[in-house]
Amino acid sequence: MTEFCVHCGQPASRDHPACRTPRTALEPPRYCGRCARRMIVQVTPSGWSARCSRHGETTSATATG
């Protein structure tokens, strides 16, 4: 479970109606779910990759939920 919203960086315990839309479900994460740091995101035709300076890389192939 993530502690922070991967779309806005706010604590996951808060209500995020703008982050729970069908549109955001298709977007790559912009913030690390573990530390809320802004991530470096690269989108390609075959997917995306997002890299946190502290927690490493996540890709569309390995992302869950």
N, CA, C and O atoms as a Tripos MOL2 file, in Angstrom:
@<TRIPOS>MOLECULE
protein
  260   259    65     0     0
PROTEIN
NO_CHARGES

@<TRIPOS>ATOM
      1 N           0.8350   -1.1850    0.0000 N.3       1 MET1
      2 CA          0.0000    0.0000    0.0000 C.3       1 MET1
      3 C           0.8830    1.2530    0.0000 C.2       1 MET1
      4 O           1.9200    1.2980    0.6620 O.2       1 MET1
      5 N           0.4610    2.2430   -0.7370 N.am      2 THR2
      6 CA          1.2170    3.4830   -0.8160 C.3       2 THR2
      7 C           0.7660    4.4500    0.2760 C.2       2 THR2
      8 O          -0.3960    4.4450    0.6820 O.2       2 THR2
      9 N           1.6820    5.2660    0.7380 N.am      3 GLU3
     10 CA          1.3800    6.2600    1.7640 C.3       3 GLU3
     11 C           0.9290    7.5790    1.1630 C.2       3 GLU3
     12 O           0.2570    8.3770    1.8170 O.2       3 GLU3
     13 N           1.3110    7.8040   -0.1120 N.am      4 PHE4
     14 CA          0.9970    9.0600   -0.7810 C.3       4 PHE4
     15 C           0.3330    8.7840   -2.1250 C.2       4 PHE4
     16 O           0.5730    7.7470   -2.7430 O.2       4 PHE4
     17 N          -0.4960    9.7120   -2.5690 N.am      5 CYS5
     18 CA         -1.1560    9.6130   -3.8710 C.3       5 CYS5
     19 C          -0.0970    9.7890   -4.9570 C.2       5 CYS5
     20 O           0.6980   10.7270   -4.9050 O.2       5 CYS5
     21 N          -0.0860    8.8940   -5.9330 N.am      6 VAL6
     22 CA          0.9220    8.9590   -6.9920 C.3       6 VAL6
     23 C           0.5990   10.0050   -8.0490 C.2       6 VAL6
     24 O           1.4170   10.2610   -8.9330 O.2       6 VAL6
     25 N          -0.5780   10.6110   -7.9720 N.am      7 HIS7
     26 CA         -0.9600   11.6370   -8.9490 C.3       7 HIS7
     27 C          -0.7780   13.0540   -8.4270 C.2       7 HIS7
     28 O          -0.4500   13.9540   -9.2010 O.2       7 HIS7
     29 N          -0.9860   13.2760   -7.1170 N.am      8 CYS8
     30 CA         -0.8700   14.6400   -6.5880 C.3       8 CYS8
     31 C           0.1540   14.7720   -5.4590 C.2       8 CYS8
     32 O           0.5270   15.8930   -5.1110 O.2       8 CYS8
     33 N           0.6180   13.6700   -4.8810 N.am      9 GLY9
     34 CA          1.6320   13.7050   -3.8360 C.3       9 GLY9
     35 C           1.1070   13.9520   -2.4310 C.2       9 GLY9
     36 O           1.8920   14.0160   -1.4860 O.2       9 GLY9
     37 N          -0.2040   14.0900   -2.2730 N.am     10 GLN10
     38 CA         -0.8000   14.3080   -0.9530 C.3      10 GLN10
     39 C          -0.9190   12.9750   -0.2100 C.2      10 GLN10
     40 O          -0.8950   11.9180   -0.8420 O.2      10 GLN10
     41 N          -1.0490   13.0060    1.1250 N.am     11 PRO11
     42 CA         -1.2130   11.7480    1.8670 C.3      11 PRO11
     43 C          -2.3900   10.9320    1.3290 C.2      11 PRO11
     44 O          -3.4420   11.4880    1.0140 O.2      11 PRO11
     45 N          -2.2130    9.6410    1.2280 N.am     12 ALA12
     46 CA         -3.2360    8.7500    0.6800 C.3      12 ALA12
     47 C          -4.4740    8.6910    1.5630 C.2      12 ALA12
     48 O          -5.5460    8.3200    1.0870 O.2      12 ALA12
     49 N          -4.3520    9.0420    2.8140 N.am     13 SER13
     50 CA         -5.4940    9.0020    3.7230 C.3      13 SER13
     51 C          -6.5200   10.0940    3.4320 C.2      13 SER13
     52 O          -7.6630    9.9960    3.8780 O.2      13 SER13
     53 N          -6.1300   11.1370    2.6900 N.am     14 ARG14
     54 CA         -7.0690   12.2100    2.3220 C.3      14 ARG14
     55 C          -7.9370   11.7910    1.1480 C.2      14 ARG14
     56 O          -7.5950   10.8720    0.4030 O.2      14 ARG14
     57 N          -9.0670   12.4750    0.9890 N.am     15 ASP15
     58 CA         -9.9550   12.2230   -0.1320 C.3      15 ASP15
     59 C          -9.3930   12.9170   -1.3750 C.2      15 ASP15
     60 O          -9.0420   14.0950   -1.3210 O.2      15 ASP15
     61 N          -9.3070   12.1980   -2.4840 N.am     16 HIS16
     62 CA         -8.7450   12.7160   -3.7360 C.3      16 HIS16
     63 C          -9.7250   12.4970   -4.8850 C.2      16 HIS16
     64 O          -9.4460   11.6660   -5.7500 O.2      16 HIS16
     65 N         -10.8430   13.1890   -4.9400 N.am     17 PRO17
     66 CA        -11.7950   12.9300   -6.0260 C.3      17 PRO17
     67 C         -11.2040   13.2180   -7.4140 C.2      17 PRO17
     68 O         -11.5340   12.5090   -8.3640 O.2      17 PRO17
     69 N         -10.3640   14.2080   -7.5570 N.am     18 ALA18
     70 CA         -9.7590   14.5180   -8.8600 C.3      18 ALA18
     71 C          -8.7560   13.4510   -9.2800 C.2      18 ALA18
     72 O          -8.4720   13.3010  -10.4680 O.2      18 ALA18
     73 N          -8.2230   12.7140   -8.3210 N.am     19 CYS19
     74 CA         -7.2300   11.6750   -8.6260 C.3      19 CYS19
     75 C          -7.8670   10.3070   -8.8550 C.2      19 CYS19
     76 O          -7.1660    9.3530   -9.1920 O.2      19 CYS19
     77 N          -9.1600   10.1980   -8.6810 N.am     20 ARG20
     78 CA         -9.8430    8.9140   -8.8120 C.3      20 ARG20
     79 C         -10.7730    8.8880  -10.0260 C.2      20 ARG20
     80 O         -11.8720    8.3370   -9.9580 O.2      20 ARG20
     81 N         -10.3430    9.4690  -11.1070 N.am     21 THR21
     82 CA        -11.1600    9.5010  -12.3190 C.3      21 THR21
     83 C         -10.6450    8.4670  -13.3140 C.2      21 THR21
     84 O          -9.5050    8.0190  -13.1990 O.2      21 THR21
     85 N         -11.4630    8.0840  -14.2850 N.am     22 PRO22
     86 CA        -10.9770    7.1440  -15.3120 C.3      22 PRO22
     87 C          -9.7640    7.6810  -16.0690 C.2      22 PRO22
     88 O          -8.9020    6.9030  -16.4800 O.2      22 PRO22
     89 N          -9.6860    8.9770  -16.2580 N.am     23 ARG23
     90 CA         -8.5580    9.5670  -16.9800 C.3      23 ARG23
     91 C          -7.2450    9.3510  -16.2210 C.2      23 ARG23
     92 O          -6.2440    8.9670  -16.8270 O.2      23 ARG23
     93 N          -7.2330    9.5880  -14.9210 N.am     24 THR24
     94 CA         -5.9970    9.4300  -14.1550 C.3      24 THR24
     95 C          -5.5960    7.9670  -14.0160 C.2      24 THR24
     96 O          -4.4250    7.6720  -13.7800 O.2      24 THR24
     97 N          -6.5380    7.0570  -14.1560 N.am     25 ALA25
     98 CA         -6.1980    5.6310  -14.0960 C.3      25 ALA25
     99 C          -5.2740    5.2360  -15.2410 C.2      25 ALA25
    100 O          -4.5240    4.2660  -15.1220 O.2      25 ALA25
    101 N          -5.3170    5.9710  -16.3430 N.am     26 LEU26
    102 CA         -4.4750    5.6660  -17.5040 C.3      26 LEU26
    103 C          -3.1500    6.4150  -17.4910 C.2      26 LEU26
    104 O          -2.2580    6.1020  -18.2800 O.2      26 LEU26
    105 N          -3.0070    7.3960  -16.6110 N.am     27 GLU27
    106 CA         -1.7900    8.2010  -16.5750 C.3      27 GLU27
    107 C          -0.7130    7.5610  -15.7030 C.2      27 GLU27
    108 O          -1.0310    6.8670  -14.7380 O.2      27 GLU27
    109 N           0.5480    7.7870  -16.0320 N.am     28 PRO28
    110 CA          1.6310    7.2580  -15.1930 C.3      28 PRO28
    111 C           1.6920    8.0280  -13.8750 C.2      28 PRO28
    112 O           1.1960    9.1520  -13.7920 O.2      28 PRO28
    113 N           2.2920    7.4370  -12.8520 N.am     29 PRO29
    114 CA          2.4350    8.1480  -11.5800 C.3      29 PRO29
    115 C           3.3950    9.3210  -11.7310 C.2      29 PRO29
    116 O           4.3770    9.2290  -12.4680 O.2      29 PRO29
    117 N           3.1210   10.4030  -11.0510 N.am     30 ARG30
    118 CA          3.9940   11.5830  -11.1040 C.3      30 ARG30
    119 C           4.7600   11.7650   -9.7940 C.2      30 ARG30
    120 O           5.7900   12.4380   -9.7630 O.2      30 ARG30
    121 N           4.2580   11.1650   -8.7160 N.am     31 TYR31
    122 CA          4.8850   11.2560   -7.3950 C.3      31 TYR31
    123 C           5.1210    9.8530   -6.8520 C.2      31 TYR31
    124 O           4.3450    8.9380   -7.1310 O.2      31 TYR31
    125 N           6.1740    9.6820   -6.0870 N.am     32 CYS32
    126 CA          6.4760    8.3940   -5.4680 C.3      32 CYS32
    127 C           5.4290    8.1020   -4.3940 C.2      32 CYS32
    128 O           5.1470    8.9580   -3.5550 O.2      32 CYS32
    129 N           4.8610    6.9190   -4.4160 N.am     33 GLY33
    130 CA          3.8590    6.5270   -3.4320 C.3      33 GLY33
    131 C           4.4370    6.2670   -2.0520 C.2      33 GLY33
    132 O           3.6910    6.1990   -1.0750 O.2      33 GLY33
    133 N           5.7510    6.1210   -1.9540 N.am     34 ARG34
    134 CA          6.3950    5.8580   -0.6680 C.3      34 ARG34
    135 C           6.8950    7.1170    0.0180 C.2      34 ARG34
    136 O           6.8780    7.1990    1.2460 O.2      34 ARG34
    137 N           7.3540    8.1260   -0.7760 N.am     35 CYS35
    138 CA          7.9560    9.3090   -0.1430 C.3      35 CYS35
    139 C           7.4110   10.6360   -0.6820 C.2      35 CYS35
    140 O           7.7980   11.6940   -0.1870 O.2      35 CYS35
    141 N           6.5290   10.6070   -1.6740 N.am     36 ALA36
    142 CA          5.8870   11.7890   -2.2720 C.3      36 ALA36
    143 C           6.8480   12.6850   -3.0460 C.2      36 ALA36
    144 O           6.5130   13.8300   -3.3460 O.2      36 ALA36
    145 N           8.0320   12.1850   -3.3720 N.am     37 ARG37
    146 CA          8.9460   12.9660   -4.2130 C.3      37 ARG37
    147 C           8.4530   12.9430   -5.6500 C.2      37 ARG37
    148 O           7.8870   11.9480   -6.1030 O.2      37 ARG37
    149 N           8.6670   14.0310   -6.3600 N.am     38 ARG38
    150 CA          8.3380   14.1100   -7.7770 C.3      38 ARG38
    151 C           9.2610   13.1570   -8.5260 C.2      38 ARG38
    152 O          10.4670   13.1390   -8.2830 O.2      38 ARG38
    153 N           8.6990   12.3650   -9.4350 N.am     39 MET39
    154 CA          9.4910   11.3770  -10.1620 C.3      39 MET39
    155 C           9.7800   11.8460  -11.5890 C.2      39 MET39
    156 O           9.0690   12.6840  -12.1440 O.2      39 MET39
    157 N          10.8260   11.2890  -12.1560 N.am     40 ILE40
    158 CA         11.1620   11.5070  -13.5600 C.3      40 ILE40
    159 C          10.3670   10.4670  -14.3410 C.2      40 ILE40
    160 O          10.5450    9.2640  -14.1470 O.2      40 ILE40
    161 N           9.4890   10.9360  -15.2240 N.am     41 VAL41
    162 CA          8.5950   10.0410  -15.9550 C.3      41 VAL41
    163 C           8.9130   10.1100  -17.4440 C.2      41 VAL41
    164 O           9.0790   11.1910  -18.0070 O.2      41 VAL41
    165 N           8.9940    8.9380  -18.0710 N.am     42 GLN42
    166 CA          9.1880    8.8700  -19.5140 C.3      42 GLN42
    167 C           8.0720    8.0160  -20.0950 C.2      42 GLN42
    168 O           7.8860    6.8660  -19.6980 O.2      42 GLN42
    169 N           7.3260    8.5900  -21.0460 N.am     43 VAL43
    170 CA          6.2380    7.8910  -21.7130 C.3      43 VAL43
    171 C           6.6920    7.5030  -23.1190 C.2      43 VAL43
    172 O           7.2160    8.3270  -23.8690 O.2      43 VAL43
    173 N           6.4800    6.2390  -23.4580 N.am     44 THR44
    174 CA          6.8360    5.7320  -24.7820 C.3      44 THR44
    175 C           5.5870    5.0970  -25.3960 C.2      44 THR44
    176 O           4.5950    4.8990  -24.6940 O.2      44 THR44
    177 N           5.6160    4.7780  -26.6800 N.am     45 PRO45
    178 CA          4.4630    4.1110  -27.2850 C.3      45 PRO45
    179 C           4.1160    2.7620  -26.6440 C.2      45 PRO45
    180 O           2.9640    2.3320  -26.6920 O.2      45 PRO45
    181 N           5.0930    2.1070  -26.0550 N.am     46 SER46
    182 CA          4.8450    0.8000  -25.4550 C.3      46 SER46
    183 C           4.5680    0.8360  -23.9560 C.2      46 SER46
    184 O           4.3400   -0.2170  -23.3600 O.2      46 SER46
    185 N           4.5800    2.0070  -23.3270 N.am     47 GLY47
    186 CA          4.3120    2.1050  -21.8870 C.3      47 GLY47
    187 C           4.9610    3.3210  -21.2720 C.2      47 GLY47
    188 O           5.1520    4.3350  -21.9440 O.2      47 GLY47
    189 N           5.3050    3.2290  -19.9940 N.am     48 TRP48
    190 CA          5.9520    4.3370  -19.2940 C.3      48 TRP48
    191 C           6.9150    3.7930  -18.2460 C.2      48 TRP48
    192 O           6.8340    2.6330  -17.8450 O.2      48 TRP48
    193 N           7.8270    4.6590  -17.8130 N.am     49 SER49
    194 CA          8.6980    4.3510  -16.6840 C.3      49 SER49
    195 C           8.7660    5.5980  -15.8120 C.2      49 SER49
    196 O           8.7630    6.7200  -16.3190 O.2      49 SER49
    197 N           8.8270    5.3970  -14.5130 N.am     50 ALA50
    198 CA          8.9010    6.4950  -13.5600 C.3      50 ALA50
    199 C           9.9950    6.1650  -12.5550 C.2      50 ALA50
    200 O          10.0340    5.0590  -12.0160 O.2      50 ALA50
    201 N          10.8860    7.1240  -12.3010 N.am     51 ARG51
    202 CA         12.0280    6.8690  -11.4320 C.3      51 ARG51
    203 C          12.0480    7.8390  -10.2570 C.2      51 ARG51
    204 O          12.0410    9.0560  -10.4420 O.2      51 ARG51
    205 N          12.0720    7.2840   -9.0440 N.am     52 CYS52
    206 CA         12.2330    8.0530   -7.8100 C.3      52 CYS52
    207 C          13.7140    8.0290   -7.4490 C.2      52 CYS52
    208 O          14.3650    6.9900   -7.5580 O.2      52 CYS52
    209 N          14.2400    9.1610   -7.0230 N.am     53 SER53
    210 CA         15.6620    9.2270   -6.6820 C.3      53 SER53
    211 C          16.0020    8.3680   -5.4670 C.2      53 SER53
    212 O          17.1590    7.9870   -5.2880 O.2      53 SER53
    213 N          15.0250    8.0630   -4.6440 N.am     54 ARG54
    214 CA         15.2590    7.2440   -3.4490 C.3      54 ARG54
    215 C          14.8300    5.7830   -3.5860 C.2      54 ARG54
    216 O          15.4670    4.8910   -3.0260 O.2      54 ARG54
    217 N          13.7470    5.5400   -4.3320 N.am     55 HIS55
    218 CA         13.1630    4.2040   -4.3400 C.3      55 HIS55
    219 C          13.2470    3.4780   -5.6740 C.2      55 HIS55
    220 O          12.7010    2.3830   -5.8140 O.2      55 HIS55
    221 N          13.9100    4.0580   -6.6380 N.am     56 GLY56
    222 CA         14.1340    3.3560   -7.9030 C.3      56 GLY56
    223 C          13.0230    3.5070   -8.9150 C.2      56 GLY56
    224 O          12.1870    4.4060   -8.8290 O.2      56 GLY56
    225 N          13.0360    2.5980   -9.8800 N.am     57 GLU57
    226 CA         12.1640    2.7040  -11.0540 C.3      57 GLU57
    227 C          10.9470    1.7980  -10.9770 C.2      57 GLU57
    228 O          11.0090    0.6810  -10.4630 O.2      57 GLU57
    229 N           9.8450    2.3050  -11.4980 N.am     58 THR58
    230 CA          8.6150    1.5530  -11.6920 C.3      58 THR58
    231 C           8.2510    1.6990  -13.1580 C.2      58 THR58
    232 O           8.4320    2.7680  -13.7410 O.2      58 THR58
    233 N           7.7420    0.6390  -13.7540 N.am     59 THR59
    234 CA          7.3250    0.7070  -15.1600 C.3      59 THR59
    235 C           5.8800    0.2720  -15.2880 C.2      59 THR59
    236 O           5.3110   -0.3140  -14.3660 O.2      59 THR59
    237 N           5.2960    0.5610  -16.4250 N.am     60 SER60
    238 CA          3.9140    0.1390  -16.6720 C.3      60 SER60
    239 C           3.8010   -1.3890  -16.6530 C.2      60 SER60
    240 O           2.7330   -1.9230  -16.3520 O.2      60 SER60
    241 N           4.8690   -2.0820  -16.9650 N.am     61 ALA61
    242 CA          4.8710   -3.5400  -16.9460 C.3      61 ALA61
    243 C           4.8770   -4.0940  -15.5290 C.2      61 ALA61
    244 O           4.3760   -5.1930  -15.2950 O.2      61 ALA61
    245 N           5.4420   -3.3430  -14.5720 N.am     62 THR62
    246 CA          5.5300   -3.8560  -13.1970 C.3      62 THR62
    247 C           4.5650   -3.1890  -12.2300 C.2      62 THR62
    248 O           4.4500   -3.6240  -11.0840 O.2      62 THR62
    249 N           3.8660   -2.1410  -12.6640 N.am     63 ALA63
    250 CA          2.9490   -1.4120  -11.7860 C.3      63 ALA63
    251 C           1.7230   -2.2650  -11.4700 C.2      63 ALA63
    252 O           1.2500   -3.0440  -12.2970 O.2      63 ALA63
    253 N           1.2260   -2.0910  -10.2450 N.am     64 THR64
    254 CA          0.0140   -2.8020   -9.8290 C.3      64 THR64
    255 C          -1.0050   -1.7890   -9.3590 C.2      64 THR64
    256 O          -0.6660   -0.7140   -8.8660 O.2      64 THR64
    257 N          -2.2730   -2.1650   -9.5270 N.am     65 GLY65
    258 CA         -3.3980   -1.4160   -9.0300 C.3      65 GLY65
    259 C          -3.4350   -0.0310   -9.3980 C.2      65 GLY65
    260 O          -4.3620    0.6840   -9.0170 O.2      65 GLY65
@<TRIPOS>BOND
     1     1     2 1
     2     2     3 1
     3     3     4 2
     4     3     5 am
     5     5     6 1
     6     6     7 1
     7     7     8 2
     8     7     9 am
     9     9    10 1
    10    10    11 1
    11    11    12 2
    12    11    13 am
    13    13    14 1
    14    14    15 1
    15    15    16 2
    16    15    17 am
    17    17    18 1
    18    18    19 1
    19    19    20 2
    20    19    21 am
    21    21    22 1
    22    22    23 1
    23    23    24 2
    24    23    25 am
    25    25    26 1
    26    26    27 1
    27    27    28 2
    28    27    29 am
    29    29    30 1
    30    30    31 1
    31    31    32 2
    32    31    33 am
    33    33    34 1
    34    34    35 1
    35    35    36 2
    36    35    37 am
    37    37    38 1
    38    38    39 1
    39    39    40 2
    40    39    41 am
    41    41    42 1
    42    42    43 1
    43    43    44 2
    44    43    45 am
    45    45    46 1
    46    46    47 1
    47    47    48 2
    48    47    49 am
    49    49    50 1
    50    50    51 1
    51    51    52 2
    52    51    53 am
    53    53    54 1
    54    54    55 1
    55    55    56 2
    56    55    57 am
    57    57    58 1
    58    58    59 1
    59    59    60 2
    60    59    61 am
    61    61    62 1
    62    62    63 1
    63    63    64 2
    64    63    65 am
    65    65    66 1
    66    66    67 1
    67    67    68 2
    68    67    69 am
    69    69    70 1
    70    70    71 1
    71    71    72 2
    72    71    73 am
    73    73    74 1
    74    74    75 1
    75    75    76 2
    76    75    77 am
    77    77    78 1
    78    78    79 1
    79    79    80 2
    80    79    81 am
    81    81    82 1
    82    82    83 1
    83    83    84 2
    84    83    85 am
    85    85    86 1
    86    86    87 1
    87    87    88 2
    88    87    89 am
    89    89    90 1
    90    90    91 1
    91    91    92 2
    92    91    93 am
    93    93    94 1
    94    94    95 1
    95    95    96 2
    96    95    97 am
    97    97    98 1
    98    98    99 1
    99    99   100 2
   100    99   101 am
   101   101   102 1
   102   102   103 1
   103   103   104 2
   104   103   105 am
   105   105   106 1
   106   106   107 1
   107   107   108 2
   108   107   109 am
   109   109   110 1
   110   110   111 1
   111   111   112 2
   112   111   113 am
   113   113   114 1
   114   114   115 1
   115   115   116 2
   116   115   117 am
   117   117   118 1
   118   118   119 1
   119   119   120 2
   120   119   121 am
   121   121   122 1
   122   122   123 1
   123   123   124 2
   124   123   125 am
   125   125   126 1
   126   126   127 1
   127   127   128 2
   128   127   129 am
   129   129   130 1
   130   130   131 1
   131   131   132 2
   132   131   133 am
   133   133   134 1
   134   134   135 1
   135   135   136 2
   136   135   137 am
   137   137   138 1
   138   138   139 1
   139   139   140 2
   140   139   141 am
   141   141   142 1
   142   142   143 1
   143   143   144 2
   144   143   145 am
   145   145   146 1
   146   146   147 1
   147   147   148 2
   148   147   149 am
   149   149   150 1
   150   150   151 1
   151   151   152 2
   152   151   153 am
   153   153   154 1
   154   154   155 1
   155   155   156 2
   156   155   157 am
   157   157   158 1
   158   158   159 1
   159   159   160 2
   160   159   161 am
   161   161   162 1
   162   162   163 1
   163   163   164 2
   164   163   165 am
   165   165   166 1
   166   166   167 1
   167   167   168 2
   168   167   169 am
   169   169   170 1
   170   170   171 1
   171   171   172 2
   172   171   173 am
   173   173   174 1
   174   174   175 1
   175   175   176 2
   176   175   177 am
   177   177   178 1
   178   178   179 1
   179   179   180 2
   180   179   181 am
   181   181   182 1
   182   182   183 1
   183   183   184 2
   184   183   185 am
   185   185   186 1
   186   186   187 1
   187   187   188 2
   188   187   189 am
   189   189   190 1
   190   190   191 1
   191   191   192 2
   192   191   193 am
   193   193   194 1
   194   194   195 1
   195   195   196 2
   196   195   197 am
   197   197   198 1
   198   198   199 1
   199   199   200 2
   200   199   201 am
   201   201   202 1
   202   202   203 1
   203   203   204 2
   204   203   205 am
   205   205   206 1
   206   206   207 1
   207   207   208 2
   208   207   209 am
   209   209   210 1
   210   210   211 1
   211   211   212 2
   212   211   213 am
   213   213   214 1
   214   214   215 1
   215   215   216 2
   216   215   217 am
   217   217   218 1
   218   218   219 1
   219   219   220 2
   220   219   221 am
   221   221   222 1
   222   222   223 1
   223   223   224 2
   224   223   225 am
   225   225   226 1
   226   226   227 1
   227   227   228 2
   228   227   229 am
   229   229   230 1
   230   230   231 1
   231   231   232 2
   232   231   233 am
   233   233   234 1
   234   234   235 1
   235   235   236 2
   236   235   237 am
   237   237   238 1
   238   238   239 1
   239   239   240 2
   240   239   241 am
   241   241   242 1
   242   242   243 1
   243   243   244 2
   244   243   245 am
   245   245   246 1
   246   246   247 1
   247   247   248 2
   248   247   249 am
   249   249   250 1
   250   250   251 1
   251   251   252 2
   252   251   253 am
   253   253   254 1
   254   254   255 1
   255   255   256 2
   256   255   257 am
   257   257   258 1
   258   258   259 1
   259   259   260 2
@<TRIPOS>SUBSTRUCTURE
     1 MET1         2 RESIDUE 1 A MET
     2 THR2         6 RESIDUE 1 A THR
     3 GLU3        10 RESIDUE 1 A GLU
     4 PHE4        14 RESIDUE 1 A PHE
     5 CYS5        18 RESIDUE 1 A CYS
     6 VAL6        22 RESIDUE 1 A VAL
     7 HIS7        26 RESIDUE 1 A HIS
     8 CYS8        30 RESIDUE 1 A CYS
     9 GLY9        34 RESIDUE 1 A GLY
    10 GLN10       38 RESIDUE 1 A GLN
    11 PRO11       42 RESIDUE 1 A PRO
    12 ALA12       46 RESIDUE 1 A ALA
    13 SER13       50 RESIDUE 1 A SER
    14 ARG14       54 RESIDUE 1 A ARG
    15 ASP15       58 RESIDUE 1 A ASP
    16 HIS16       62 RESIDUE 1 A HIS
    17 PRO17       66 RESIDUE 1 A PRO
    18 ALA18       70 RESIDUE 1 A ALA
    19 CYS19       74 RESIDUE 1 A CYS
    20 ARG20       78 RESIDUE 1 A ARG
    21 THR21       82 RESIDUE 1 A THR
    22 PRO22       86 RESIDUE 1 A PRO
    23 ARG23       90 RESIDUE 1 A ARG
    24 THR24       94 RESIDUE 1 A THR
    25 ALA25       98 RESIDUE 1 A ALA
    26 LEU26      102 RESIDUE 1 A LEU
    27 GLU27      106 RESIDUE 1 A GLU
    28 PRO28      110 RESIDUE 1 A PRO
    29 PRO29      114 RESIDUE 1 A PRO
    30 ARG30      118 RESIDUE 1 A ARG
    31 TYR31      122 RESIDUE 1 A TYR
    32 CYS32      126 RESIDUE 1 A CYS
    33 GLY33      130 RESIDUE 1 A GLY
    34 ARG34      134 RESIDUE 1 A ARG
    35 CYS35      138 RESIDUE 1 A CYS
    36 ALA36      142 RESIDUE 1 A ALA
    37 ARG37      146 RESIDUE 1 A ARG
    38 ARG38      150 RESIDUE 1 A ARG
    39 MET39      154 RESIDUE 1 A MET
    40 ILE40      158 RESIDUE 1 A ILE
    41 VAL41      162 RESIDUE 1 A VAL
    42 GLN42      166 RESIDUE 1 A GLN
    43 VAL43      170 RESIDUE 1 A VAL
    44 THR44      174 RESIDUE 1 A THR
    45 PRO45      178 RESIDUE 1 A PRO
    46 SER46      182 RESIDUE 1 A SER
    47 GLY47      186 RESIDUE 1 A GLY
    48 TRP48      190 RESIDUE 1 A TRP
    49 SER49      194 RESIDUE 1 A SER
    50 ALA50      198 RESIDUE 1 A ALA
    51 ARG51      202 RESIDUE 1 A ARG
    52 CYS52      206 RESIDUE 1 A CYS
    53 SER53      210 RESIDUE 1 A SER
    54 ARG54      214 RESIDUE 1 A ARG
    55 HIS55      218 RESIDUE 1 A HIS
    56 GLY56      222 RESIDUE 1 A GLY
    57 GLU57      226 RESIDUE 1 A GLU
    58 THR58      230 RESIDUE 1 A THR
    59 THR59      234 RESIDUE 1 A THR
    60 SER60      238 RESIDUE 1 A SER
    61 ALA61      242 RESIDUE 1 A ALA
    62 THR62      246 RESIDUE 1 A THR
    63 ALA63      250 RESIDUE 1 A ALA
    64 THR64      254 RESIDUE 1 A THR
    65 GLY65      258 RESIDUE 1 A GLY
